[in-house]
């Protein structure tokens, strides 16, 4: 216990799913949290996104570990919003030591049919949103002079190509490019930068009808179990998906002093998918 005791972590996309799990896991190990989420819907996203009630629930679960949490609704596509969140959050809970750039969206469409709006929303959230998050914090982190850890959520799609997911694959590969550049750029200030690459995680981002139909077009009314069997066949370890906490455990490692000399790494939590 206490692996990140005394640290402050900013987590984006914290209302539910992986973001909530990261906030809770870090709090469980002693960190105070600044939790950010859009708390709204983006029209091109085919599933219901997190809302204000979800972010409130994240706060309650963090507070159950007797940790402080500052929550705000903010859009990672807007740098000025994030800079304001950082100022207010640090004033309330203290300087940020750990950044978990997790906010992301998912949609699927063949490239030849993809609208410019669908493409742009994906790039704006999943790539520019990561840029904005880090840009809002790093100057203050450098000025403080205590180093830090930046953990960015990529994907197996940041390593391999996925059909009908060109926009998502491009964004997640782009996150890796940012990580590699920043690991070198920020290293002299003892700021470590790494990416995490999950396979399918059991959250609403994949557990929805759009995904079921994408992976089981042979069925009229596919469900979660039908979809899961396809993913199980793709993995080396015989599991359908991982749980959010499995990713949070990797985030915790990268946030802690256990990884103090780890930077520039692509950390897979993928059930062996990328090796198959």
C-alpha positions in Angstrom: 0.0 0.0 0.0 1.0 3.6 -0.5 2.9 3.2 -3.7 2.0 6.7 -4.8 1.4 8.2 -1.4 1.8 12.0 -1.4 1.4 12.3 -5.2 -1.3 14.2 -7.1 -2.5 12.6 -10.3 -4.6 14.2 -13.1 -6.8 11.7 -14.9 -8.8 12.6 -18.1 -11.9 10.7 -19.1 -12.4 9.9 -15.4 -16.2 9.7 -15.3 -16.3 6.0 -15.9 -14.5 3.0 -17.5 -10.8 3.0 -17.5 -10.5 6.6 -16.3 -12.5 5.9 -13.2 -10.6 2.7 -12.6 -7.3 4.6 -12.8 -8.4 7.3 -10.4 -9.6 4.8 -7.9 -6.5 2.6 -8.2 -4.2 5.6 -7.7 -6.3 6.8 -4.8 -6.2 3.3 -3.2 -2.4 3.6 -3.2 -2.3 7.1 -1.7 -2.6 9.7 -4.5 -5.0 12.7 -4.5 -6.8 13.1 -7.8 -7.8 15.8 -10.3 -10.5 14.1 -12.4 -11.6 15.5 -15.7 -14.3 14.4 -18.1 -16.3 16.0 -20.9 -19.6 14.9 -19.2 -21.3 15.2 -22.5 -22.0 13.5 -25.8 -20.1 13.8 -29.1 -22.5 13.2 -32.0 -20.2 10.9 -34.0 -19.7 8.5 -31.0 -22.2 5.6 -31.3 -22.6 4.9 -27.6 -23.6 6.9 -24.6 -20.6 8.7 -23.1 -20.0 9.6 -19.4 -22.0 12.3 -17.7 -21.9 14.5 -14.6 -23.5 11.8 -12.4 -20.8 9.3 -13.5 -18.0 11.8 -12.5 -19.7 12.3 -9.2 -19.6 8.6 -8.6 -15.9 8.5 -9.4 -15.4 11.2 -6.7 -17.3 9.2 -4.2 -15.2 6.1 -4.8 -12.0 8.0 -4.5 -13.1 9.7 -1.3 -13.9 6.2 0.1 -10.1 5.8 0.4 -9.9 9.1 2.3 -8.2 10.9 -0.6 -8.9 14.3 -1.9 -10.4 14.8 -5.4 -11.1 17.8 -7.5 -13.5 17.1 -10.4 -14.4 19.3 -13.4 -16.2 18.9 -16.6 -13.8 20.0 -19.4 -13.2 19.2 -23.0 -9.7 17.9 -23.8 -10.1 19.4 -27.3 -9.8 22.9 -25.6 -6.4 23.8 -24.3 -7.6 26.8 -22.4 -10.2 24.7 -20.5 -7.5 22.3 -19.5 -5.1 25.0 -18.4 -7.8 26.4 -16.2 -8.6 23.0 -14.7 -4.9 22.5 -13.9 -4.7 25.9 -12.1 -7.8 25.2 -10.1 -7.0 21.6 -9.4 -3.5 22.4 -8.2 -4.8 25.2 -6.0 -7.1 22.7 -4.3 -5.1 19.4 -4.0 -1.5 20.4 -4.9 1.0 20.2 -7.7 0.5 17.5 -10.3 3.1 14.6 -10.2 1.3 12.2 -12.5 -0.6 12.7 -15.7 -2.9 10.0 -17.1 -4.0 11.1 -20.5 -6.8 8.6 -20.9 -9.8 10.4 -22.5 -10.8 8.8 -25.7 -13.6 7.9 -28.1 -14.3 5.1 -30.4 -16.2 4.7 -33.6 -16.0 2.5 -36.7 -16.5 3.1 -40.4 -14.9 2.0 -43.7 -12.5 4.6 -44.9 -14.2 5.3 -48.2 -17.5 6.0 -46.4 -16.0 7.9 -43.4 -17.2 11.5 -43.1 -14.8 14.3 -42.4 -16.6 15.0 -39.1 -16.0 11.4 -37.9 -12.3 11.6 -38.8 -11.8 15.0 -37.2 -13.6 14.1 -34.0 -11.4 11.1 -33.5 -8.2 13.0 -34.1 -9.3 16.0 -32.0 -10.1 13.8 -28.9 -7.7 10.9 -29.1 -4.6 12.7 -30.4 -5.0 16.5 -30.0 -6.6 15.9 -26.6 -3.5 14.1 -25.4 -1.3 16.9 -26.7 -3.5 19.5 -24.9 -3.5 17.6 -21.7 0.3 17.3 -21.5 0.8 20.9 -22.9 -1.4 22.2 -20.0 0.7 20.6 -17.3 4.3 20.2 -18.4 5.4 23.8 -18.1 4.3 23.8 -14.5 5.8 20.4 -13.9 9.2 21.6 -15.3 9.1 24.8 -13.3 8.5 22.8 -10.1 11.6 20.8 -10.8 10.5 17.5 -9.2 10.1 15.4 -12.3 7.0 13.5 -13.0 5.3 10.6 -14.8 3.1 11.0 -17.9 1.1 7.9 -18.9 -0.8 8.0 -22.2 -3.5 5.5 -23.2 -2.8 4.1 -26.7 -4.1 0.8 -27.8 -3.2 -2.4 -29.7 -4.3 -0.2 -32.6 -1.2 1.9 -31.7 0.9 -1.1 -32.7 -1.1 -2.9 -35.4 -3.6 -1.9 -38.1 -7.3 -2.4 -37.8 -9.7 -2.3 -40.8 -12.6 0.2 -40.6 -10.7 1.9 -37.8 -8.3 4.0 -39.8 -9.0 7.2 -37.8 -8.6 5.4 -34.5 -5.5 3.6 -35.6 -3.9 6.8 -36.9 -4.7 8.6 -33.6 -3.4 5.8 -31.4 -0.2 5.5 -33.5 0.1 9.3 -33.2 0.0 9.0 -29.4 3.0 6.7 -29.6 4.8 9.3 -31.7 4.1 12.0 -29.1 5.4 9.6 -26.4 8.7 8.9 -28.2 9.3 12.6 -28.8 8.4 13.7 -25.3 10.4 11.0 -23.6 13.5 12.5 -25.2 12.4 16.1 -24.8 11.3 15.9 -21.2 13.9 13.4 -20.0 16.4 16.1 -18.8 13.7 17.3 -16.4 13.2 13.8 -15.0 9.7 13.6 -16.5 9.1 10.1 -17.7 6.7 9.4 -20.6 5.2 6.0 -21.5 2.2 4.6 -23.3 -0.2 1.8 -22.3 -1.6 -0.5 -25.0 -4.8 -2.4 -23.9 -6.6 -5.0 -25.9 -10.3 -4.9 -25.6 -11.4 -3.7 -22.1 -14.8 -4.5 -20.7 -16.2 -1.0 -20.7 -19.1 0.7 -22.6 -16.6 1.7 -25.3 -16.6 -1.9 -26.6 -19.7 -3.4 -24.9 -22.2 -1.9 -27.3 -24.3 -2.9 -30.3 -22.1 -1.2 -32.8 -19.1 -3.3 -31.8 -21.2 -6.5 -31.7 -22.3 -6.0 -35.2 -18.9 -5.1 -36.5 -17.3 -8.3 -35.2 -20.3 -10.6 -35.8 -21.9 -9.5 -39.1 -23.0 -13.2 -39.6 -25.6 -12.8 -36.8 -28.9 -10.9 -37.0 -28.8 -9.8 -33.3 -25.3 -10.4 -31.9 -24.7 -9.9 -28.2 -21.8 -9.5 -25.8 -21.1 -13.2 -25.6 -21.0 -13.6 -29.4 -18.6 -10.7 -29.7 -16.5 -12.0 -26.9 -15.9 -15.3 -28.5 -14.3 -13.6 -31.5 -12.0 -11.6 -29.3 -11.0 -14.7 -27.4 -9.8 -16.3 -30.6 -7.6 -13.3 -31.3 -5.7 -13.5 -28.0 -2.8 -15.8 -27.0 -4.2 -16.0 -23.5 -7.7 -17.6 -23.7 -9.7 -14.6 -22.4 -12.3 -12.5 -24.1 -11.1 -9.1 -22.7 -9.4 -7.5 -19.7 -11.0 -5.5 -16.9 -10.3 -1.8 -16.4 -8.3 -2.6 -13.2 -5.9 -4.7 -15.2 -5.0 -1.5 -17.1 -5.0 0.5 -13.9 -2.4 -1.8 -12.4 0.0 -0.9 -15.3 -0.8 2.8 -14.9 0.0 2.5 -11.2 3.3 0.9 -11.9 4.2 3.7 -14.4 3.1 6.3 -11.9 5.1 4.9 -9.0 8.8 4.9 -8.1 9.0 1.3 -9.1 9.3 2.5 -12.7 11.6 5.4 -11.9 14.0 4.5 -14.8 11.3 3.5 -17.3 10.6 6.0 -20.1 9.8 5.8 -23.8 8.1 2.4 -23.4 5.0 0.9 -25.0 3.5 -1.2 -22.3 1.1 -3.8 -23.6 -1.8 -5.3 -21.5 -3.1 -7.2 -24.5 -3.5 -10.9 -23.6 -0.8 -11.6 -26.2 -2.8 -10.1 -29.1 0.1 -8.3 -30.7 2.2 -11.5 -30.7 -0.4 -13.6 -32.5 
